[in-house]
Amino acid sequence: MSVRAVRQFAAMCAAVALSLQATGRAQEARPTGVVQKFVSAEGGLSMTQLVAMALDRSPTVLAARARAQAARGEVSQAGVRPNPSLMSDFREQIGGTARLTMVGLS
């Protein structure tokens, strides 16, 4: 490809990009009747209050909080009273009469 062909291709790409570029304006958000019932300054909740309520009532968030609370309870229980452990050991001499049995509790 020659230098001239590369320049023509670049110029054509720039022209296409400029022609496709459109100036857009954002549409104004106009709440519907249902939204106005719940999100309004006069008689409803604000968006921040709705988000806070959703986070408080979300099953996923509630389950995560319950797991965290259970883990905190396990940590505090482990610090209050250590779990008991039972150990046992049995040894026998193969072909002999020597036997040793040990049981330990800690």
N, C-alpha and C positions, 0 to 999 in steps of 0.2 A: 504494500500500500504506500503510495507516495505521500509526501508531506502535504501537498495540496489537497489530497483526498481526506487526510486526517483532519485538516483545518475545516474543510467543508462539512465533514461529519460532526465535528465539535460545534460548529456554528448552527447546524441543523438541530442538534440536540438542545442547544441553548434556546433556540427559537421555540421548539416544542415545549420545553419546560416553562418558558415565559408565557406562552399562550395557554397552558393548562393551569397556571397559577391563578387562583380566583380569590378575590377578597371576600371573606365570609364574615358575617356578623352573627354573634351569638343571639339565640332567641331568648327573649325574656321568659323566665320561669313564671308561669301563671298557675298557681295551685288550683286544683279542681275543687268541687264542692265538698268531696269527702275529705280531702287533705285539709281544707280550710276549717273543717269541723274539729280536727285534732291539733293542727298546728296554727295557732293564731295567738296574737298578743292579748286579745280580750278574753276569750273563753276556753282556750285549749292549752296544750302543753307545747313548750318550745322543742325544737329539734334536739337540743342538748339533753333535755329531760327525757325525750323518747328514747334516745340512744342509751342513756343511763338505765332506764327501765328495761330495755331489751337486754342489756348486759346482766342486769340483776336477775332476770327471769329465764335466761337462756339455759336449756338443759345441758349443753356442753360445758358452759362456764360453771354451772352448779355441780356437775360431776367432777370437774377439775378441782373445785374448792373442797369437795368432800374427800377426794384422794389426798389433797394436801393436808387437810385436817387429820385424816387417819394416819398419815406419815408423822405428823407432829405428835400425835398420841403415842405412837409406837416408840418414838425417840424419848419421850418423857417417861414412859413405862420402863424402858431399858435402863434409864438412869436411876429410877426409884428402887427397883428390885431386879437383880440379875436373874436370868433364867437358870434353873437348876439343870444339871447334866448328870447322867448316869453312865458309868463306864464299866465294861466287863471284859475279862480276858480269861481265856481257857487255854492251857498248854498241856500237851500229853506227849510223853516220850514214845516214839514209834517202837513197838515190840518190847516195851519195858513197862515197869510198874509206876514210874514217876508221873504224877499229875499235879497240876497247879491251876487253881481257880482263884481269880481275883475279881472283886466287885467294888466299885468306888462311886461315891456320890459327892458332887461338889456344887 
